[in-house]
Amino acid sequence: MGRSTASHRLRAREELLAGADRAGDVLDLFAEVSPRLRQVVPFAAAVWRATDPMTGLMTAPIRVENLDEDGCAVFWESELLSESVNPFHEVARMPVSAAGLRETTGDLPGRSALYRQYLRPRGFDDELRSVLRTAAGHTWGTVSLFREQGQMPFTPADIEFLAGLSTPLAHRLRSYAQPVPAVPTDVVPGPGLLLFDPEGALLSVNDEARHHLAQIADGPGVPTRLGLRLPAWVHGVVVRARAIAEGRDRGSARVRVRTRANTWLQCHASCLTNADGSLGQTAIVVDAANPSEVAPILFAAYELSERELEITQFVERGLGTGEIAAKLFLSPHTVRDHIKAVFDKTRVSSRGELVAKLFTEHYEPLGTDRVMRVDG
């Protein structure tokens, strides 16, 4: 890479990150960053996704550029059930947080299930993907960039540039998870239930599930025969549950999603077993998330250490300094120092404020009630 090119990319990076700092929410950030990135790393289409930092699963919001929604199911089925080249969960563990399809396969993209099943049928010839992860290792977003057949594959310099954006963009995404008061809403209904057949088609849904899903910001989705448009992240959770049941993946098919009212929902999927031991339907339960389920995201948003997290949880349970010190085999002075550090990070001045901020339903949204689609 020539000196002028290196200088140009450095200036472009600085301008891109300055734009990200000005963004008011997640979709603003994606909208600000994407065209600036395109000037340095040209691409024909892109998908920017927020993720649940605890599970790495896609959540809302999502920005889609120059792609239709018909292939969403194909993408995630390929990604979670059959892909062996640069799956997101592996990229999240790589020293370099970005990877190009052709670069990884030695210019043999046919080795990738995603290429065979999704990219090639849509006229794409290469994908550059990145996870947006913090220094602590939490993934707050992912991005996929696509080049069409006839375009030059992504280069090592392209991969390096995108990887260099991973941590600063993740830190900006994380900042949107810090709390503000929620908007008062009507009484929340009980748990919603959705059932899917083994092929991922929606079989049935109760009214509670329809209510919960209606509270989420619009985004890419798939129409169903039941008149419900399923968000892409719901399909991703279904596919993840089946991948886990088949032994193709590990972890949890669980994702937390913000509503327009600044409250949280939790969506959890599990694959059921038939009488003969074969895998059957997949059930999803979606319900209001209780504070303890959302607290880990907030802890990550404030960069609390493991010890600070442990002490904060004892504070929430009402334990005094001496009791915490005895349980953790620390001196009371050390416990007080940790609590002061937590106060500083969360910008509170008392235990009561801390508990109210981290263990109630008043949370800053990861996203917004707007959706962005860009064509052309």
C-alpha positions in Angstrom: 0.0 0.0 0.0 1.5 3.3 -1.1 2.2 6.2 1.3 -0.6 8.3 -0.2 -3.1 5.5 0.1 -2.1 4.9 3.7 -2.5 8.6 4.4 -5.9 8.7 2.7 -7.2 5.7 4.7 -6.0 7.2 8.0 -7.9 10.5 7.3 -10.9 8.5 6.2 -10.8 6.5 9.4 -10.6 9.6 11.6 -13.6 11.2 9.7 -15.6 8.0 10.0 -15.1 7.6 13.7 -15.9 11.3 14.2 -19.2 10.7 12.5 -19.9 7.7 14.6 -19.3 9.9 17.8 -21.9 12.3 16.5 -24.6 9.6 15.9 -27.5 9.8 18.3 -28.5 6.1 18.2 -27.6 2.8 16.6 -29.3 3.4 13.2 -27.8 6.9 13.0 -24.4 5.3 13.6 -24.9 2.7 10.8 -26.2 5.4 8.5 -23.3 7.7 9.3 -20.6 5.1 9.0 -21.7 3.0 6.0 -21.3 5.6 3.2 -18.0 6.7 4.6 -16.7 3.2 4.7 -17.9 2.6 1.1 -15.6 5.4 -0.1 -12.6 3.5 1.3 -13.8 -0.1 0.9 -16.2 -0.2 -2.0 -19.1 -2.6 -1.8 -22.3 -3.3 -3.7 -24.5 -4.3 -0.7 -24.3 -4.4 3.1 -26.1 -5.4 6.3 -25.4 -3.8 9.6 -26.8 -5.5 12.7 -27.0 -4.8 16.4 -26.4 -7.9 18.5 -27.0 -9.2 22.0 -23.6 -8.8 23.6 -24.2 -11.8 25.9 -25.1 -14.3 23.1 -23.8 -12.7 20.0 -27.2 -13.2 18.3 -28.6 -10.6 15.9 -31.2 -8.2 17.5 -32.7 -4.9 16.4 -32.1 -2.6 14.8 -30.7 -3.7 11.4 -29.7 -1.5 8.4 -30.0 -3.2 5.0 -28.4 -1.7 1.8 -29.3 -2.9 -1.7 -30.6 -6.3 -0.6 -34.1 -7.7 -0.6 -35.5 -9.6 2.4 -36.4 -12.8 0.6 -33.0 -14.3 1.3 -32.9 -13.6 5.0 -33.9 -17.1 6.0 -31.4 -18.6 3.5 -28.6 -16.5 4.9 -29.1 -17.5 8.5 -29.8 -21.2 7.8 -26.6 -21.3 5.8 -24.7 -19.3 8.5 -25.9 -21.4 11.5 -26.5 -24.9 10.1 -23.9 -25.5 7.5 -21.3 -22.7 7.2 -17.7 -23.7 8.0 -16.0 -20.6 6.6 -15.8 -17.5 8.8 -19.0 -18.1 10.8 -19.6 -15.0 13.0 -19.0 -17.0 16.3 -15.5 -17.9 15.1 -14.7 -14.4 13.8 -15.6 -13.2 17.2 -12.8 -15.3 18.7 -10.2 -14.4 16.0 -7.3 -12.1 16.8 -8.3 -10.0 13.8 -12.0 -9.3 14.0 -12.7 -9.2 10.2 -12.4 -11.8 7.5 -12.9 -12.0 3.7 -14.5 -15.0 2.1 -12.1 -15.3 -0.9 -9.1 -14.4 1.2 -9.9 -17.2 3.7 -10.6 -19.8 1.1 -7.6 -19.1 -1.0 -9.9 -17.8 -3.8 -12.1 -21.0 -3.7 -15.3 -19.5 -2.4 -17.3 -22.6 -3.3 -16.0 -24.1 -0.1 -18.5 -21.9 1.7 -22.1 -23.0 2.1 -23.1 -19.4 2.4 -21.5 -18.6 -1.0 -23.2 -21.6 -2.7 -26.6 -21.0 -1.1 -26.8 -17.2 -0.8 -24.1 -15.2 -2.4 -23.7 -16.8 -5.9 -27.5 -17.1 -6.6 -27.8 -13.3 -5.9 -24.9 -12.3 -8.1 -22.4 -11.7 -5.3 -18.8 -13.0 -5.5 -17.2 -12.1 -2.1 -18.2 -11.1 1.4 -16.2 -9.2 4.0 -17.6 -9.5 7.5 -16.6 -8.2 10.9 -17.8 -8.4 14.4 -17.9 -5.2 16.3 -16.4 -6.2 19.7 -15.1 -4.3 22.7 -11.7 -4.8 24.3 -13.6 -7.0 26.9 -14.7 -9.3 24.1 -18.4 -8.5 23.9 -19.9 -8.3 20.4 -22.3 -5.4 20.1 -22.8 -5.6 16.3 -21.8 -7.3 13.0 -21.4 -6.1 9.5 -21.5 -7.9 6.1 -20.2 -6.2 3.0 -20.8 -7.8 -0.4 -19.1 -7.4 -3.8 -20.8 -8.4 -7.1 -19.4 -10.8 -9.7 -16.9 -8.9 -11.8 -15.7 -6.8 -8.9 -12.3 -7.3 -7.4 -12.3 -9.4 -4.3 -11.8 -7.7 -0.9 -8.1 -7.2 -0.3 -6.0 -7.7 2.8 -5.9 -3.9 3.1 -9.7 -3.8 3.1 -9.9 -6.5 5.8 -7.3 -4.6 7.9 -9.2 -1.3 7.6 -12.6 -2.9 8.6 -10.9 -4.8 11.5 -9.5 -1.5 12.7 -13.0 -0.1 13.1 -14.3 -3.0 15.2 -13.4 -1.9 18.7 -14.2 1.9 18.4 -17.5 1.2 16.8 -18.3 -1.5 19.4 -17.6 1.0 22.2 -20.0 3.5 20.5 -22.7 0.9 20.2 -22.2 -0.1 23.8 -22.8 3.5 24.9 -26.4 3.4 23.7 -27.2 0.7 26.2 -26.8 3.0 29.2 -30.0 3.7 31.1 -32.7 6.4 30.7 -36.2 6.3 32.0 -38.6 4.1 30.1 -41.9 5.4 28.6 -44.9 4.4 30.7 -47.0 1.7 29.0 -50.2 -0.2 29.6 -50.2 -3.5 31.4 -47.8 -5.9 29.8 -49.4 -9.2 28.7 -48.1 -12.6 29.7 -45.6 -14.8 27.8 -46.0 -15.0 24.0 -45.6 -18.4 22.3 -44.6 -19.2 18.7 -44.3 -22.7 17.3 -42.3 -23.5 14.2 -42.1 -26.7 12.1 -38.7 -28.4 11.5 -38.3 -26.4 8.3 -38.7 -23.1 10.2 -42.2 -22.2 9.1 -44.5 -20.6 11.6 -47.3 -23.0 12.7 -49.1 -21.1 15.4 -48.8 -18.0 17.5 -50.8 -16.6 20.5 -52.1 -13.1 20.9 -49.5 -12.3 23.6 -46.7 -13.0 21.1 -48.3 -10.7 18.5 -48.5 -8.0 21.1 -44.9 -8.3 22.2 -43.5 -8.3 18.6 -45.6 -5.3 17.7 -43.7 -3.3 20.3 -40.4 -3.9 18.4 -39.0 -1.5 15.8 -39.7 -2.5 12.3 -37.0 -4.1 10.3 -36.2 -6.8 7.8 -38.6 -9.7 8.1 -40.3 -12.7 6.5 -44.1 -12.8 5.8 -46.0 -15.9 7.2 -49.2 -17.6 6.3 -50.6 -16.4 9.7 -50.4 -12.8 8.7 -47.5 -12.0 11.0 -44.3 -10.6 9.6 -41.5 -12.2 11.5 -38.4 -10.1 12.2 -35.2 -11.4 10.9 -33.8 -11.8 14.4 -36.7 -14.1 15.4 -35.8 -16.4 12.5 -32.1 -16.3 13.6 -33.1 -17.4 17.1 -35.1 -20.3 15.6 -32.2 -21.5 13.5 -29.8 -21.1 16.4 -32.0 -23.4 18.6 -32.0 -26.1 15.9 -28.3 -25.8 15.4 -27.7 -26.3 19.1 -30.1 -29.3 19.2 -28.2 -30.9 16.3 -24.9 -30.4 17.9 -23.7 -27.9 15.3 -23.5 -25.0 17.7 -23.2 -24.3 21.4 -24.5 -21.7 23.8 -28.0 -20.3 24.2 -30.7 -19.5 21.6 -31.6 -16.4 23.6 -31.7 -12.7 22.6 -32.8 -9.5 24.4 -34.5 -6.8 22.3 -35.5 -3.3 23.1 -39.1 -2.0 22.6 -40.1 1.4 21.4 -41.1 2.2 25.0 -37.5 1.6 26.2 -38.3 -1.6 28.0 -36.7 -5.0 27.2 -38.1 -8.3 25.9 -36.4 -11.6 26.1 -36.8 -14.2 23.3 -35.8 -17.7 24.0 -36.1 -20.7 21.6 -35.7 -24.4 22.2 -36.0 -27.4 19.8 -38.5 -30.0 21.0 -38.0 -33.8 20.7 -40.5 -36.3 19.3 -41.4 -39.6 20.9 -39.0 -41.4 18.7 -36.1 -39.1 19.7 -36.1 -37.1 16.5 -36.1 -33.3 16.5 -39.5 -31.8 16.1 -41.0 -28.4 16.4 -39.2 -25.3 17.8 -40.9 -23.2 20.4 -40.1 -19.6 21.1 -41.2 -17.8 24.3 -41.1 -14.0 24.2 -41.8 -12.1 27.3 -40.9 -9.0 29.3 -37.4 -9.4 30.5 -36.9 -9.0 34.3 -34.1 -6.8 35.5 -31.7 -9.6 36.3 -31.8 -10.8 32.7 -31.0 -7.3 31.3 -28.4 -6.4 34.0 -25.5 -8.2 32.3 -25.9 -6.0 29.3 -25.8 -2.9 31.4 -22.8 -4.2 33.3 -21.0 -4.6 30.0 -22.2 -1.2 28.9 -20.5 0.4 32.0 -17.4 -1.8 31.7 -17.7 -3.2 35.2 -15.0 -5.7 36.1 -15.9 -9.2 37.3 -15.2 -8.2 40.9 -17.3 -5.0 40.5 -20.1 -7.0 38.9 -20.0 -9.5 41.8 -20.1 -6.7 44.4 -22.9 -4.9 42.6 -25.0 -8.0 42.7 -24.5 -8.2 46.4 -25.5 -4.6 46.8 -28.7 -5.3 44.8 -29.5 -8.1 47.3 -29.2 -5.5 50.2 -25.9 -6.8 51.8 -23.8 -4.3 53.8 -20.1 -3.6 53.3 -19.1 -6.0 56.1 -21.3 -8.8 54.8 -19.9 -8.4 51.2 -16.3 -8.4 52.6 -16.9 -11.6 54.5 -18.4 -13.4 51.5 -15.6 -12.4 49.2 -12.8 -12.6 51.7 -11.9 -9.0 51.2 -11.3 -6.1 53.6 -14.2 -3.7 54.1 -11.9 -0.9 52.8 -11.4 -2.9 49.5 -15.1 -3.4 49.1 -15.7 0.3 49.6 -13.1 1.1 46.9 -14.9 -1.2 44.5 -18.3 0.3 45.3 -16.8 3.8 44.7 -15.4 2.7 41.4 -18.9 1.3 40.4 -20.5 4.6 41.4 -18.0 6.5 39.3 -18.6 4.3 36.2 -22.4 4.4 36.5 -22.5 8.1 37.5 -24.5 7.6 40.7 -23.9 8.6 44.3 -25.7 6.1 46.4 -26.6 2.4 46.6 -30.2 3.2 46.1 -29.5 5.1 42.9 -27.3 2.2 41.7 -30.0 -0.4 42.2 -32.6 1.8 40.6 -30.4 2.3 37.6 -29.3 -1.2 36.9 -32.1 -3.4 38.3 -35.3 -1.8 37.1 -37.0 -1.6 33.8 -35.5 1.8 32.9 -33.0 1.2 30.3 -31.5 3.1 27.3 -32.5 1.4 24.1 -30.0 -0.4 22.0 -31.8 1.0 19.0 -34.6 3.2 17.9 -38.2 2.9 16.5 -36.9 3.8 13.0 -35.8 1.4 10.3 -33.5 2.2 7.5 -33.5 0.6 4.0 -31.2 1.9 1.3 -31.5 1.0 -2.4 -29.4 2.2 -5.3 
